[in-house]
């Protein structure tokens, strides 16, 4: 595999719960990267604890003493998944078909699944149609108050996780094994938590990113991948780090998992679990305590810390990650540089302000610095114009217009079962 199809970096995950907790010690469940169909772990440094490895991935339960920070550092090599290839992963099990927290189908999910695949029999084509259906059903918006497939489909919006939940629910009601995948995008210029999915086509596991099926025309070049919807079904960019799979992972910590402090921290309604206070409880599913999903570390705080001005930074960001020593620092597409300037305007303004100050302190290189400022302004303008495409895709008004256009053309256009169609 050529160098552009592989990517190596060092990722550090950091969890500091002590802005939220006054406990003397906490059980903390850490997600650990493991060798699988996407990645190789070249080096791993993590606190000692009890390892758990199963279909959900690898994780470690540690005892974190008060004041200490849990840190996991891994050197990872990830690879591009090309269309037609399958992931080197075990075949599906019951967890890939059963209802699960956040993936509880309702009548609307069943109706959308049946309508989207009417007349399509080939498994790969059915997966492609369901990916398109999930992408067309939602616009991107961060869901602070609630999560889950049925909830997101009803309200018509959600983040990358909601796209994955809706897609997995659509697959499962048709008997197609599928599961959400929780991890990170490790491209240094766009490092972010992310969720996508995997679906079984009868031969092997295909990666599917319904969020990029919808927004790949804009985000694809930034991640060195294609712009078409079908470029994100059965194929994937080389910047994915997997941390876990599935929802409703068993909570292995002490006690029943429900602390008296539930309700006193960040809380959201989760399909199948009710209202859950993150890091303060392990809600029950099927009679046992579970972790809703494991992307960030999970714990159960029993003695909340008193909020104060000094603790605000720790309370605001108890979990964070960093990417260091990347084998590549910039995307291959030159136009993606303009997109990055538009995505990070504050950084650009800071550089511009520093350059302007330097003009007064060191006039000799002023033409060079002035040219750099104009170059940045030009990239910002180009990036902002290109970003209008993303704004359109995330617009509620455009979703209504696109739905009306699809409804008008559906009876007159034959279905091509081997292709994921683009939204207008």
Protein Blocks (a to p, Z undefined) as FASTA:
>chain_A
ZZklpccddddddddfklmpccfbdcdddddddddfkbccfbdcdddddddddfkbccdd
ddddehiacddddddddddddehiacddddddfklmmccehiaccfklmmmmmmmmgoia
bfklmmmmmmmmmmmmpccdddfkbgcjklmmmnopacfklmmmmmmmmmmmnopacddd
ddddfbfklgccdddddddehjaccdddfklmmmmmmmmmmnopafbfklmgoiacfkbc
cfbgcehiacfbecjhiafkgoiaccdddehklpadehiaccdeehiacdfbafbccddd
fbdcdddfklmmmmmmmbccddehifbfbdfblklmmmmmmmmmmlmmmmmmmmmmmmmm
mmmlmmmmmmmmmmmmmmmmmmmmmmmmmmmmmpmklmmmmmmmmmmmmmmpccdfkbcc
ddZZ
